[in-house]
Amino acid sequence: MEKMTMMDYIKETPAQAMKNIEDYATLCAPLVNYAKEKKMRRLWLVASGSSYNACHCARSFLMHILQMEVKITTPYTFTWYEHAIADDDVVIVVSQSGYSTNAIAALDKIRALGYTGVALTGNVEHDIKDHADLVFDYGVGEELVGYVTKGVTTLTLYLMLFAIAYTKRSEKLDEVKKAVKLNEEMIDKAQTFVKRHYKDFSSMHSIYVCGAGAVYGIALEGALKSGETIHIPALPLEMEEYIHGPNLQLTPSYTVLLIDGNDAASNRVQQIYQATRSVSEHTFMLSNAANLDDDHILTLSDMVESDLTPLVYLPFVQVLAAMISQDLNSVKQHPLLKKFKSYADAKTASFINYDEDD
């Protein structure tokens, strides 16, 4: 059997997402029941890497539907610095692989504080289960690559479906389904867009990825994926913060990707896009609200409410990383990374590196 790639898993995502929507009540029931027992007043999401970014992708929707504070923190910060949990807080530690050492440490900290250790994972039988009181599956299915894509989108979706199930807002499901259909359209259009601007994207030496609100998580994930696969410096920025210092080093050689939330702030995003494009021709934008005739702007046939935009736009940054890293063969790590990991590894000894990139 031929080895699965990032692109294979990107293309699998819409079907898995639709299945999870159909099964949402059953899929989310364990976490919903636990949250109701706790009489949840605040939600903590403790996650790292792409899981952290997925939590940010879901955060706007969660806050809007749940009508409560949603706090996102990394496991390291939680374990060592910020763990003032209240009795009616629901704290969920997320690790798709189930092998992340920092997630395991956070669960150990929660239990040491006398609270229930809740793990949300794509692999309920992996090492994380030995450090949690409750282990919930978020429905990614199988994803045997390290540079995860399907897991990011399905985690974002699961958290949104959890909010819908918890609040009994099933009328939101049609809009979620629409977002998943547009996700599939984005996969196709993203490939065409990257091919059209192939010289730009295949010669990047760095990239800024900018977004705010619901799409800030996409900026985080876009920068992470570009950095870990294409192996270039990649900086995620909140939209307006980008022009408060980071823009001052711009030259015509810089690549900048702006992600529009298609909301009340869209006019400002367009202004920032035009300002950036005046310096660098390697400026691109995802937007359905732009009133600009410009082939550096990717638009879709339709759009959803802003809080669901991450489900629609995530494939672009995934496709970009997958296509360019594959063509450049850039995922191979420097030999000294083996030495790095001997001092400080991020996974348990049980972890299997399917990418063989080290």
N, C-alpha and C positions, 0 to 999 in steps of 0.2 A: 504493500500500500504506500502511495506517495505521501511524503511528509506534508502536513498541513502548514500553511503560512499565515502571516498576519492578515493578508488580503482574503484568504479563505474564511477566516473567522469573522472578518468585517462583513462579508457577504452572507454569512450564516445568521447574522444578528437579527434582521427583521423577522424572520420566521420564528426564532426563539422568543423574541419580544411579543409577537402576536400570541403565541402559545401561553406565555406567562400572563398576558392580559386576560385571556379566556379562563385561566385557572387562578386568577388573582385572589379570590376569597380563600381558597385552600392554601395557596402558596404563602399568603400573609397571615393566616389565622394564628400560628404559634406566637408571632411577635405581637399581633393585635391583642390576643388574650393576655399576654404578659403585661403589656402596657396598660390595659384596662384594670388588671389586678393592682398595679402600682398607682392607679389614679394619676397618670402622667401629667405633670405640669411643665416639664422642660425635657427636651430631648438632646442628649449628647451623642455625637458621632465621633468616634476615636479611630482614626484611619491614617494610612500612610501611602505615599505614591499615587498611583492611579485610583486607588480606592478613596483616598482623600479628595482627589479631584472630582470623582463621581459624586461624593457627598455634597460638594459645592455646586455641582450641576443640579442637584435635587433641592438645594436649600431654599430657594425662593418659593418653589411650589409647596414644600413642606410648611414653611412659615405661613403662607397664604391659606392653606387648607386647614392646618392644625390650629392656627391662631395662637401660637406659643413660641417661645424662644427656642431656636435650634442652634446649638453650640457645636462647632467643629474644631477639633484639635488633633494634633499628631500624638501618637502613643508615647514618644519620648517626652514631650512637654507635659502630657497628662501624668506620666509615671513620676517625674521628678519635680514638677512645679505646680500644675493646675489640676487639682483633684478634689475640690471642695464640693462633694456630691450631697444633694439633699435627698431626704427619704422618698420624695415623689418625683425624683429625676429618673428617667430611663436612660441608661448608659449602654451603648452598643459599640463593641470593638469589632472593626471590620478587617478581614484579611481574605482576599479571594483565594490565595494559594493555601491558606491554613498553615503556612510554615514561617510566617514573618516573626522574627524574634522580638521586635519591638511591640507587636500586638500581643504576643504571649506575656511579655513583661507588664503591659497595661492590665491585662486580665488578672495577673497575679497581684497587682497593686489593688485593684477593685476588691478582690476577695480578702486581701489583708485588711482593708478598711471595713470589712464586715458586710459588704454588699454582694449582690448576685452578679457573677461574671457571665455576661451575655456576649456570645460570639456570633457574628454574621459572616458567612463564608460561602465559597463555591465548592468547598471540599470538606464535608462534615466529618470524614473519617481521618483527616490529617492531624498533625501534632497538636493543633490548637484545641482539639476536643478534650485533651488531658488537662487543660488549664481553665476550662469554662464549666459553669454549672448548667448553662443552656446553650445549645448550638443550633442555629437556624440556617437553612439553605436559601439563598436568594435567587436560585434558578438560572444560573449561567449555563449549566450543562458542562460539556467538556471544552477546555481551551488549553491545549498543550504547547503554548509558546509563552516565553517570558514577557514579551512586550504585548500586554493584553489590550484587546479592543472590545470584543464581545462582552467581556466581564465588566468593563466600564459602563457601557450602555445599559446592560441588564441590571447592574447595581443601581444606577440612576433611576431606571424604571421601577425596580422593586420598591425603593424608598417612596416614590410617588404613589405607587399602588397601595403601599402600607397606609399612607395618609388618607387615601380614598376609602380604604376598608375601615380604618379606625373611625372616621367621621361619617361613614355611610353615605358618601357623596358619589354614588355610582353614575350619576348623570355626567360626570367628568370623563368617563371611559371612552366615549365617542371621540372626544378631542385627543385623548391619548392615542387611540388607534390611528387617527389622522396623522399624528406626529410620527408614528412608526412607518406609515406609508411614505411620508416625505423623507424619512431616514433612508428608505430604499432608493428614492429618487436622487437624494444627495450622493449616495454611493456611486451611482452612474455618472452624475454630472461632475463630481469631484475628479474622477479619473480623466474625463475629457478636459477639464480645466487645467489639471496638472500637466497633461500632454501638450496643451496649447501654450503653456508658459514654461515648458520644460527647461529651456536654457536658464531662465531665472531660478527655478527651484532646484535644479541640479548643480548650480554653482553657488549656492548660499554659503557664506562663511559665518553668518550669525543670523538670528531672527528675533524680532520682538513680536509677541502675540498679545493683543490687547482686547479686553472685554470688561464689562461691568454688569452688576445685577445678576440676572439669571445665567448669563453667558460667561461670567467670570471663570467658572469651572472649566469651560472649554479652553480659555486662555491658559489656565494652569496645565491642562492635559496636553494642549498643543505644544507648549514649550517643553514639557517633560518628554513627550514622544520624539520630538525633533532632536532633543539633546541626547537621549539614550540610544537612538537608532541611527541618525545621520551623523552624530558625534560632532555637533557644532554648538557653540554657546547659544542658549535660547532663554530668553527672559520673558516671563509672564508679567503683564502690567494691567492694573486697573486703568480704564480708558483715560480719564482726566489726569491721573498721576503720570501717565506716559509723557504728557507735555509740561510737566513740572520738574524737569531735570533730565530724564533719560533721553528726551528728544534732542538735547543739545549736542550729542555726539554724532547725530545723523550725518551721513554723507551719501552721495549718489549710489554707493555700493551696498547700502543696508537693505535688508529685507524686512518688511513690516506687514503683519496680517492683523487687520481690524475686524472684530466680530460685532455686528450690530444686533442688539436685542430686539429690534423691530418694535420699539415701544416709544414712550414720550421723549426719550433722550436721543432718538435717531438723528435729528437735525444736527446735534452736536457731534455725533459720530461722523456724519458726512463732512462737517467742517474740518475735523481732525484728519480724515482721509485725504481731503483735498490739500490740506497743509502739508501732509507727509508726502503726497504724490508730487508736490512742487519741488521736493528735494530728491526723492528717489523714485525711479521708474519701477523698482521692485516692491511696490506697495500694492496690497490686495485687500479686498473686503468681502465678507459674507453679509449680504443685506437684501431684504425684500422691500425695504422702505426708501432706498436711495432713489433720488430723482436725477440720476446721472447716467448718461449714455457712455459706458466705459467697459471695455472688455476685461478689465482687472477686477470687476465686481461680479461675484457669482450670485445669481438669483434662482429661485425655485418657482414652480408653478403656483404655489399657494403657501400659506404660512399658518401657524397656530398661535394661541395666546402666548405671550412672552415667557411665562414661567415654564412652558414646555419646549421652548426653543432648543435647549441642550440636546434633547432627543433627536432633533432634526439636524443640527449643525455638527455634532460630534464626529460623524463619519469623515468630514473634510480633513480634519487634522490627523485622523487615523490613516486615511488613504494617502495623504501627502507623505507621512513618515514611512508607510509601507512601500510605496512605489519608489521613492528616492533612495531609501536605504538598500532596497533590493538591487536597484540598478548600479549603485555605487559600491555595493558590497561593503558597507560601512559599519555593520554591527559588530564586527570582530573587535574584541577588546585588546588593549595594549597588554603585552605579556606580564608587565608588572602588576596588573590588577589581581593576579593570583596571589601575589605577596600581600597586597592590600587586604584581600579577603581573609588571609590567614591571621591578620591582626583583628579585623572587625568585619564579620560577615553579617548580612541582613537576614539570612534564612537559616533554619535549623539544618542539622546534618542529614535529615531525611529528604531534603529538597533535591529534585532531579532537574538538571539543566537541559531541557529539550532543545534549546537553541544552539548548544555547542559553540557558543560565541566567545569562550574564554580559553 
